[in-house]
Each structure stands twice: as C-alpha cells, then as structure tokens.
Amino acid sequence: MTKFSAPAGWQLLVISLPSNRATPRMRVWRALKGLGAVVLRDGVYLLPDSQFAHAAFTQQAQEVVRSGGTAQVLRVDAPEAEQDLQFRALFDRAADYAHIMQLARKLKSGLSPRRLAAAARSMKQLRRDFESIHATDYFPGPAAAQAGELLAEVEMTLTAPGE
C-alpha cells in the first residue's frame, strides 16, 4: 500500500444495500475496514486517491451490486487545504499506536525469566497488530515511528533478557 504525503485527490465509494441484506453489508464493511477506508457517513467511504484505492473500491462496488444494492466509485479532486487537512485527520492512527505502545510498555515492565515464553507470544501479537495498523496508515506520523521503535526495543529485550 502506498503511503501519501499530499494526495492529489480522494476516492469515494457510495453504497446502498437493502436493509434485509445483513450478510453482504457486513462482508463489505469488513473489507472496507481492512482497507483502512474512513466512513464519512452511512454508506459513504473515503480513501486517498490511488490505483489501489480505485481498484479496491471498484471490487467492493461490484460486490454490493451483486448483492442487490447500488454503488458508485467517484474520484474527487483535492479540496481546499483546510478541507484536505480535515480529510487527512480522519485517517489519524495515533490513538491506535498509543494503545500498542501502552501494551508494549506493560509487557516490558512485567518481564521475568519465568514469563519469557508468554511474553514472546504477546510480543508476536503486538507486532501483528502494529503491522495491521501500519498497513492502513496512509499518512504515518511520529506515533508510527515511536511505536515501531518501542516494539523493536521490547523485541531486543526479549532476545537478550539478561543484558
């Protein structure tokens, strides 16, 4: 997934599914969440413009249509700077990284020789969670770097616990 510094525009997906179609609605919602798409309002999703975003939204639009709904994929030119900043803020993953760092600090402070195996499993899960967040962080900031550094530090402590 490409990281963006200043998108030239945005991709919008506008969908509508019949209310009796809970399974397709949930499938599409999970896919969009996995892409890191932001919900602007019910049935309206946003991603920074890219070929990847267009292809992903087109795929979900086709799924919606196959399920009896309607869908449009639209490209929107970059709005004025203030609106662009508001859109970018919707993609802020700092709280997610803060949660990862909180768990990593707790894990590090509770390390003991008896708990190394359990701590290593917990660390693997934290690393997977971090990678999942990072994969959908279109505008990574300092929190991403800080979380990555802290995880690396904890991983080093786990591999050399006596040092």
N, C-alpha and C positions, 0 to 999 in steps of 0.2 A: 504494500500500500504506500503510495507516495505521500510524503509529508509536505505541507503547504506553508509558505510564508505569507503570500498575498494572493488569494485566489482571484482569477480573472472573472469569476462568476460562481454561480451556485447551481446545483441540480435540485429540482423539486420533484417529488413523487406525490401525486394527489390520488388517493384511492377511496373507493366506497364499496363496501361489501354488504349484501343483505344481512340484516340483524340475526337471521337464523343460521348463519354460516360461521359458527364459533371456531371450528377446527381450522379452516383456511385462514381466518383472521389471526388466530394465534400463531400459525405457521409463518405467515408473512411478518407479523410483529416480531417474532423471534429472529427471523432472518435480518430484518432491518436493524434491530438492536445489535446483532452480531456485527453488522457493518459499521456501527457507531453513528448511525443516522440520528438526527435530532428531530423530535416531534415539535412542530410549530403549533399545531392544533390537531384535533382528532382527524386522522386521515391525511395529514399533510406532513411530509418528511423532507429533511434538508441534508445535503452533503456538499462539501466543496466540489466545484466542477473539476471533473477529470474523466478520462475514458473509462476508468474503473467504475466511478460513480454512475456514469450513464449506463454502462452495461449491467451493473448490479440492480439499478432501479428498473431498467427495462425487463430484466428477468423477473423481478417481483411484480411488475405491472402485468406481465403475461400470466403469472400465477393467479393474480386477482381476477383477470378476465376469464381464465379457465374455471374459476370458482363461481362465476356468475356475477361478478362485480364490474366496476368500471375503474379505469386507471389512466392517468396521463403522466408522462415524464416531460418536464419542462426545464429548459436552461434559462437562467435569469442572469443578466449582466450584473457585474459587481455594483452594488448600490453605493450611495454616497458613503464617505468614510465613516460617519457616525453609525449608520445602519450596518455597515460591514463589520465594525467592531462589536455591535450587538449580536450579529450572527456568530462571529468567532467566539464570543463569550459563551454561547450555548454549547460549545464543544469543549469547554474547560474541564479537564480531568484532574485538577489539583486536589479535590476532595478525595478522589479515588486513590491517588498517590499517597495522600496523607494517611489514609487508612492502612495502606500497605506498610508505610513507614512505622506506624504505631504498632502493628503486629510484629514487624521485624525487630523493633527495639525491645518489645516484650519477650520475644523469643531469645534475643541475645542476652538479656538480663537474667533469664532463667536457665542458662546453660549450665549443665553439670555433667560429669563423666557418665553418670547413670542415664542421663536423658539424651545422649548424643544421637541414638538411632531415631527416637521420636522427633527430635529437633531437626534432623536431616530430612525426614518426611515432611514436616511442617514447612521447612525451607523450600523444598521442591514445589509444594503447593503455592507458597508465596511467589516463587519465581514464575510459575504458570499464570497466576493471577496478574502479576505485573506485565508479563508478555501479552496477555489478553487485553489489558487496558492500553498498553503502548501501541498495539496493533490498530486501535481505533482512535488514537490520539493524533488528529490531523494537524494540530498546532502545538507540539510539545514545548513546554516551557521549563523553567528551572526545577519545578517539582518532579518532572520526569527524570531529570539528571540526578537529583538528590536521592530519589527512591532507588534508582539503579545503583548508585554508589553505595548506599546503605546495604542493599541486598548483597552486593559484592563483598562488602566488609564482613557481613554475617557469614557468608559462604566461606570466606577465608578463615574466620574464627572456627567454623565447624571442621575444616580440613586440618587445622593445626590448633586444637583446643588447649594444649598445654603451653603454648607460647605466649 
